[in-house]
Amino acid sequence: MNEPREQNLAAQLNLIKFPANTTLKYELDQGTEWVKNLLLEMNETATDKTPDEWLKETFLNIDLSITKKFKNEYGEYLLVQGAFAVKFVTESVRTLKTVEEEHDVEFKAVLFEEQILKGEEFAELDEMWLDGETYTIYSFEKTTANIAEMLHEQLFLCRDLYPLAPGEEDMDASVDSDKPRQ
């Protein structure tokens, strides 16, 4: 039996209103305004159409499980386990042809209050082992966790920095074969 999933999650999660030691699950897509804005940003480098026009041909689906916990050494913190499926458009770095990218990504994040992360223990860390899992570390300010910002980073980490249109990968091989051997 599938667990119930929430359809609405604010981009800025108020921790005071979030229940302690409870896991809430969310299914989000571009029907949620801030998720739509993330997808618009992913599509903005493709210039054949406007990002709004690309929305009809692209998607962003996000599944999140969020648990608020407390430990004396950290105070309140959030554990986020998530996955997203995204299809967006960009342009080839060689020919400026439109390129579709599609990714399915799973991630785990822990969000600590910003003051905790200023401690020596966290000075060099971007990941940590917690509750038997490795989590990427993020911060929240006072009682507000910026879920949209965390997802923004996860999305842009999967993005190909030098996208090529289909067939352009072979261009390097043909250029190299024209060079005289040394």
N, C-alpha and C positions, 0 to 999 in steps of 0.2 A: 504494500500500500504506500503510495506516495505521500510524503509529508506535505502539509499545506505550505504554500509559499506566498509571501507578501508581494503585491504588485507595485507598491509605492515605497520609495526610499528617498529621503531628502539628500541633496548633494552635501549638505552640512548636517551631520548627524549630532543631535543633542544627546550627550551621554546621560544627562540627568533623567531624561524620559525613557532611556533604554533600560530594560530590566536586567538586573544582575544575574549572573550564572544561568542565563537562558540563551539558547541559540535561536536566532530568527533567520529564516531563509527567504531570499528574494529572487524573483525572476524579473529582469528588467530588459527593456528594448528601447528603440528610439521613440516610443510613445511617451516615455518620460523625458521631459524637456532637457534636463542636463545631460542625459545619455545621447539625445539627439544632437546636442551641441558638440559633444565629443566626436560623433560621427561626422558632423559637418566639418570639424577641424581636420579630421583624417582625410577628408575628400578635397580639401581646399587647394592642394597642389596640382590637381588635374584641371586644366584650363579649357577643355573642349566644351564643358558645361559649367554652370554655377554649382557650388556645393549643394544648394537646395535641389537642383535638378538631379544630381547624382544620388540623392536620398532614395529615389524610387528603385535604384539598381543596386544599392548597397545595404548592409545591415550591421547591427551590433546587438548581440544578445548576451546578457550577463546573468550568471547565477552566482549568488553570494550567500555564504553562511557567516553570520556575525555573532560572536559571543563576547559579552562584557564580563571580565574577571577582575579579581583583586588579589594582590599579594603585597605583604607589608613593604618589601623592598622596592616595589614599583608603583604601588597605589593601584588605581583603576587603569585597566588597559583593555584593548579590543583585539580579539583574534579574528582574522578574516581569512576564510578559505573561499576561493572563487575560481571561476572559469569564465572565459568569454570566447565567443565565436564572432569574428569580424570579417567583413568583406568591404574593402574600400578601394578607391582608385587614386592613382598617383601618375607621375610621368617618368618615362625613361630618362636617365641622365645623359644618354647619348643622342637620342632622336626626338625627345619630347613627345613620343607617342604615348597614348594612355595605356597604363598598366594596371591590371587588377591584382590586388594582394588579398589573400584569404588566410586567416590564421585561427587555430583553436589553441588556446593557452590556458593552463592552470597555474594558479599562484597561491601563495600563502603570505599573509602580512600580519604584523603585529603593530599596533599603534599605541605608543606611550605618550604621556603628557610631556610636552616640550621641555619642561624643567628637568625631568628625570634624564633625558638624553644629553643634557649638558654635563652630566657626571663623568668622571674619569673612566668608569666601567664601559661607557659607550663611545668614548673618543674615537676609536678606530673601527667601530663596528657598523656594518650595513645589513648584517644578518645575525640571527641568534637562534640557538637551540632552546626551545621552550615547549613544555608539555609533550615531549617526544617527537617534535617536528622542527624543521628549519623554517624560520619566518624572515621575510624581508622587513626591516625596521622602518617605520614611519612615525611621525609625530602628530599630536593634536594639541590645540591651544585651549587652555582652561578646560571647558567642558564641551568643546565642539570639534568633532573629527571631520575633516574634509575628505569624504569618500570619493568625490569626483576627482580631486587632485591625485589621490592614490591610483585610481583607475586610469587617469590620464597618463601617468608615468608607465604603468604596466602596458598600456596600448602602444605607446611610442617606443618602448623597449623592443617590441616585436617587429616594428616597421623596418623594412629594408632601406638602408641609408643610400644605396646606389642601385635603385631598381632598373632593370633592363626589360625591354619588350621581348616577347617570345622570338627566338632566333638570333637575338643580338649577342647571346653568350658565345655563339659560334664565330662571331666577328673577330674575336681575339685570336682564335686558332688560325683563321685564314690570314690575318695580318702577320702573325708570327711565322707562318710557313713561307711568306714572301721574303723574309729576311735571310741574307746569306749566313750559312753556318760558320762559326769561328773555330 
